[in-house]
Amino acid sequence: MSLDEKYKHLQNILSDFNSAVIAFSGGVDSTLLLKVACDTLGTDKVLALTATSPIFPSYEIEQSRKLANEFGVRQQFVDSGEIKLNDFVENNLQRCYHCKHNMLNRFLQTITVSSGVLLDGSNLDDQQDYRPGQKAVTELKIRSPLLEAKFSKDEIRTLSRQLNLSTWNKQPFACLATRFPYGTRITTKRLQQVDRCETWLRLHNFSFYRVRCHDQLARIEVGYDEISRLLDKTLHADLVTTFKANGFDYVTLDLQGYRSGSMNEVLPATNTL
């Protein structure tokens, strides 16, 4: 199908619901889903549910609030509480499954029958990487309209741009737990450490970035075209000072540049859901 046909298909899927609850992070996918749901059903028939937790960058929570206000849609915040789950903090290969299952369960417990069906922003590209969280979506029977309409990530960005959404070129959303190698215990202190360092990169206008935490070593990923900026003498000195002040003994630059899911690169090819 063409993009226009997929867009119409998405609208048709949403129009079958009397009302809808969107699992809304403020990322590229959930923002498009929320926008189309509001346009199709009306803002009075849509609720945006947003999880709050140390695993989410502080900036993202505020951005989700601004987007919800822009759309004129109701937003409710839910403490997802996964930082209290041993299955999550131990950070094994099923961390994402336990996190997603817990968060979606809390969402389901929050909404009422009159609130509508819970929908999430999963899409075709989510089936290409190691994504244990998708198992939770399937088990809990969460509807994924973007996936049902066969939207790829690139198509989501293209349609978002056509609809004048500010998120169309936003870097992929991923919780801060993805910054740690599997087996590294996740703590609130470590999450805040990474959050503060990534905030430095955001405030210095890097478009795509991650701070991967390897114990006392920070491995910085930025867009390949932005790597040279980090070698600027003044910027470089400020970065090192900031990262060390936030608890890192060593600060390194990944010459491969930013790529989503780089912590999964060391996993055996046999890992599946």
VOLO-612469 format. One line per 4 residues: number of its first residue (from 1); their letters; for each residue z, x, y of C-alpha. Coordinates in Angstrom, 1 decimal. Each point is the difference from the previous one (the first is absolute). Layout:
// residues N
NUM) a) Z X Y ~ ... $
//
This chain:
// residues 273
1) msld) 0.0 0.0 0.0 ~ -0.5 1.0 3.6 ~ 2.9 0.5 2.3 ~ -0.6 -3.3 1.7 $
5) ekyk) -0.1 -1.7 -3.4 ~ 3.3 1.6 -1.0 ~ 1.5 -1.0 3.3 ~ -1.0 -3.7 -0.7 $
9) hlqn) 1.3 0.3 -3.5 ~ 3.4 1.3 1.3 ~ 0.2 -2.9 2.4 ~ -0.8 -2.5 -2.8 $
13) ilsd) 2.8 1.6 -2.2 ~ 2.5 -0.4 2.9 ~ -1.1 -3.5 0.9 ~ 1.2 -1.1 -3.5 $
17) fnsa) 3.6 0.5 1.1 ~ 1.9 -2.4 2.0 ~ 2.1 2.8 1.4 ~ 0.3 3.7 -0.7 $
21) viaf) 2.6 2.9 0.1 ~ -1.5 3.4 0.6 ~ 1.7 3.2 -1.2 ~ -0.6 1.7 3.3 $
25) sggv) 0.5 3.7 0.7 ~ -2.2 0.3 3.0 ~ -2.4 2.2 -1.9 ~ -3.8 -0.4 0.0 $
29) dstl) -0.1 -2.3 -3.0 ~ 2.9 -2.4 0.6 ~ -1.0 -0.3 3.7 ~ -3.5 -1.2 -0.8 $
33) llkv) 1.4 -2.4 -2.6 ~ 2.5 -1.3 2.5 ~ -2.6 -0.4 2.7 ~ -2.5 -1.9 -2.2 $
37) acdt) 2.8 -2.2 -1.4 ~ 1.1 -0.9 3.5 ~ -3.6 -0.8 1.0 ~ -0.6 -2.0 -3.1 $
41) lgtd) 3.2 -2.0 -0.4 ~ 1.5 0.2 3.5 ~ 3.0 2.1 1.1 ~ 2.4 -2.9 -0.7 $
45) kvla) -0.9 0.1 -3.7 ~ 0.5 3.8 -0.4 ~ 3.1 2.2 -0.3 ~ 0.0 3.8 0.2 $
49) ltat) 2.7 1.6 -2.2 ~ 0.7 3.6 0.8 ~ 2.3 2.3 -2.0 ~ 2.5 2.2 1.8 $
53) spif) 1.3 3.2 -1.6 ~ 0.4 3.7 0.6 ~ -3.1 0.5 -2.1 ~ -2.2 -1.5 2.8 $
57) psye) -0.8 2.1 3.1 ~ 1.9 -1.4 3.0 ~ -3.2 -0.2 2.0 ~ -1.7 -2.2 -2.6 $
61) ieqs) 2.7 -2.7 0.2 ~ -0.4 -0.2 3.8 ~ -3.8 -0.1 -0.3 ~ 0.2 -2.9 -2.5 $
65) rkla) 2.2 -1.9 2.5 ~ -2.6 0.5 2.8 ~ -2.9 -1.1 -2.2 ~ 1.9 -3.2 -1.1 $
69) nefg) 0.7 -0.8 3.6 ~ -3.6 0.6 0.9 ~ -1.2 -2.4 -2.7 ~ 2.7 -2.5 1.0 $
73) vrqq) 1.3 -0.3 -3.5 ~ 3.6 -0.3 -1.3 ~ 1.4 3.2 -1.4 ~ 3.1 0.4 -2.2 $
77) fvds) 1.6 3.4 -0.9 ~ 1.5 0.5 -3.4 ~ 2.1 3.0 -1.1 ~ -1.7 1.2 -3.1 $
81) geik) 3.0 2.1 -1.2 ~ -1.9 2.2 -2.4 ~ 2.0 3.1 1.2 ~ 2.9 -1.4 -2.0 $
85) lndf) -2.0 -0.2 -3.3 ~ 0.4 3.0 -2.4 ~ -3.4 -0.7 -1.4 ~ -1.4 0.6 3.5 $
89) venn) 2.0 3.0 1.3 ~ -0.5 1.9 -3.2 ~ -3.7 0.1 1.0 ~ -1.6 0.0 -3.5 $
93) lqrc) -3.6 -1.0 -0.6 ~ 0.9 -3.7 0.1 ~ 1.7 0.2 3.4 ~ -2.7 -2.0 1.7 $
97) yhck) 0.2 -2.7 -2.6 ~ 3.8 -0.4 0.3 ~ -0.3 0.0 3.8 ~ -2.8 -2.6 0.2 $
101) hnml) 1.6 -2.2 -2.6 ~ 3.3 0.0 1.9 ~ -1.6 -0.6 3.4 ~ -2.2 -2.9 -1.2 $
105) nrfl) 2.9 -1.5 -1.9 ~ 2.0 0.0 3.3 ~ -2.9 -1.6 1.8 ~ -0.3 -2.7 -2.7 $
109) qtit) 3.7 -0.7 0.3 ~ -0.3 -0.3 3.8 ~ -2.8 -2.6 0.1 ~ 0.2 -3.7 -0.7 $
113) vssg) -2.7 -2.2 -1.7 ~ -0.9 -1.3 3.5 ~ -0.5 3.5 1.3 ~ -3.1 0.5 -2.2 $
117) vlld) -1.4 2.3 -2.6 ~ 0.9 3.7 0.3 ~ -3.2 2.2 0.6 ~ -0.4 3.7 0.2 $
121) gsnl) -2.7 2.4 1.3 ~ -1.1 1.7 -3.2 ~ -3.7 0.8 -0.2 ~ -2.6 1.6 -2.2 $
125) ddqq) 1.0 3.6 0.9 ~ 3.5 -0.6 -1.2 ~ -1.4 0.0 -3.5 ~ -1.4 3.5 0.3 $
129) dyrp) 3.2 2.1 0.4 ~ 3.2 0.2 -2.0 ~ 1.7 -3.1 1.4 ~ 2.9 -1.2 -2.2 $
133) gqka) 0.9 -2.5 2.8 ~ -3.1 -2.1 -1.0 ~ 1.7 -0.8 -3.3 ~ 2.8 -1.7 1.9 $
137) vtel) -2.5 -2.1 2.0 ~ -1.5 -1.1 -3.3 ~ 3.3 -0.7 -1.7 ~ 1.3 -2.1 2.8 $
141) kirs) -3.3 -1.9 0.4 ~ -0.5 0.9 3.6 ~ -3.4 -1.0 1.4 ~ -2.1 2.7 1.5 $
145) plle) -2.8 -1.8 2.0 ~ -1.7 3.3 1.1 ~ -0.3 1.1 -3.6 ~ -1.2 -3.4 -1.1 $
149) akfs) -2.7 0.1 2.6 ~ -0.9 3.6 -1.2 ~ 0.7 1.8 3.3 ~ 0.0 3.8 -0.1 $
153) kdei) 2.0 2.0 2.5 ~ -3.1 0.9 2.1 ~ -1.0 -3.7 0.1 ~ 3.5 -0.9 1.2 $
157) rtls) -0.2 2.6 2.8 ~ -3.5 -1.2 1.0 ~ 1.0 -3.7 0.1 ~ 3.2 0.9 1.9 $
161) rqln) -2.1 1.8 2.6 ~ -2.3 -3.1 0.3 ~ 3.1 -2.1 0.6 ~ 1.2 2.4 2.6 $
165) lstw) 3.2 0.9 -1.9 ~ 1.7 3.2 1.3 ~ 0.7 1.0 -3.6 ~ -3.6 0.5 -1.0 $
169) nkqp) 0.2 3.8 0.1 ~ 3.7 0.4 -0.7 ~ 1.0 2.5 -2.6 ~ 0.9 -1.5 -3.4 $
173) facl) 3.5 -1.4 -0.2 ~ 2.3 1.5 -2.6 ~ 3.7 0.0 -0.2 ~ 1.9 3.2 0.6 $
177) atrf) 1.0 0.3 -3.6 ~ -3.6 1.2 -0.6 ~ 0.8 3.2 1.8 ~ 2.2 1.3 -2.8 $
181) pygt) -1.1 1.5 -3.4 ~ 0.9 -2.1 -3.0 ~ 3.4 1.0 -1.2 ~ 1.4 0.9 3.4 $
185) ritt) 2.9 -2.4 0.7 ~ -0.6 -2.2 3.0 ~ 2.8 -0.3 2.6 ~ 0.2 -1.7 3.4 $
189) krlq) 0.6 3.4 1.6 ~ -3.2 1.4 -1.5 ~ -2.0 -3.1 1.0 ~ 1.3 0.3 3.6 $
193) qvdr) -0.8 3.7 0.0 ~ -3.7 -0.7 -0.9 ~ -0.2 -3.0 2.4 ~ 1.1 2.1 3.0 $
197) cetw) -2.5 2.8 -0.8 ~ -2.9 -2.5 -0.4 ~ 1.1 -1.6 3.3 ~ -0.7 3.4 1.6 $
201) lrlh) -3.5 0.0 -1.4 ~ -0.7 -3.5 1.1 ~ 1.3 0.7 3.5 ~ -2.3 3.0 0.2 $
205) nfsf) -3.0 -2.3 -0.8 ~ -0.9 1.0 -3.5 ~ -2.0 -2.8 -1.5 ~ 0.7 0.7 -3.7 $
209) yrvr) 3.1 1.8 -1.2 ~ 2.6 0.3 -2.7 ~ 3.1 2.2 -0.3 ~ 0.5 0.7 -3.7 $
213) chdq) 3.6 1.1 -0.8 ~ 0.4 2.7 -2.6 ~ 3.8 0.6 0.3 ~ 0.4 2.2 3.0 $
217) lari) -3.7 0.5 0.5 ~ -2.2 -2.3 2.0 ~ -3.7 -0.2 -0.9 ~ -1.9 -1.5 2.9 $
221) evgy) -3.3 -1.9 -0.6 ~ -2.1 -1.0 3.0 ~ -3.6 -1.0 0.2 ~ -2.3 2.9 -0.8 $
225) deis) -1.5 -0.1 3.5 ~ 3.5 0.2 1.5 ~ 1.2 3.0 -1.9 ~ -1.0 2.5 2.7 $
229) rlld) 2.2 -1.9 2.5 ~ 3.1 1.1 -1.9 ~ -0.9 3.6 0.6 ~ 0.2 -0.4 3.8 $
233) ktlh) 2.8 2.5 1.0 ~ 2.1 -2.5 2.1 ~ -0.4 -2.9 -2.3 ~ 0.6 2.1 -3.1 $
237) adlv) 3.3 1.4 1.4 ~ 1.2 -3.5 1.0 ~ -0.8 -1.3 -3.5 ~ 1.9 2.7 -1.8 $
241) ttfk) 3.0 -0.4 2.2 ~ 0.0 -3.8 -0.5 ~ -0.4 0.2 -3.8 ~ 2.7 2.7 -0.4 $
245) angf) 2.3 -2.1 2.2 ~ -0.5 -2.8 -2.4 ~ 1.1 2.0 -3.0 ~ -3.1 1.8 -1.4 $
249) dyvt) 0.4 3.7 -0.6 ~ -3.8 0.5 -0.5 ~ -2.9 -1.7 1.7 ~ -3.5 0.2 -1.6 $
253) ldlq) -3.4 -1.4 0.7 ~ -2.1 -1.4 -2.9 ~ -3.5 1.4 0.5 ~ -1.6 -2.9 -2.0 $
257) gyrs) 1.1 -2.3 2.8 ~ 1.2 -3.6 -0.2 ~ -0.8 -2.0 -3.1 ~ 1.6 -3.2 -1.2 $
261) gsmn) 2.1 0.4 -3.2 ~ 0.0 3.8 -0.1 ~ 3.3 -0.1 -2.0 ~ -2.0 -1.6 -2.8 $
265) evlp) -2.4 2.9 -0.3 ~ 2.4 1.8 -2.4 ~ 0.2 -3.0 -2.4 ~ -1.7 0.2 -3.3 $
269) atnt) -3.3 -1.9 -0.1 ~ 1.4 -2.2 -2.8 ~ 2.5 -1.7 2.3 ~ -0.8 -3.7 0.3 $
273) l) 1.7 -3.2 0.9 $
//
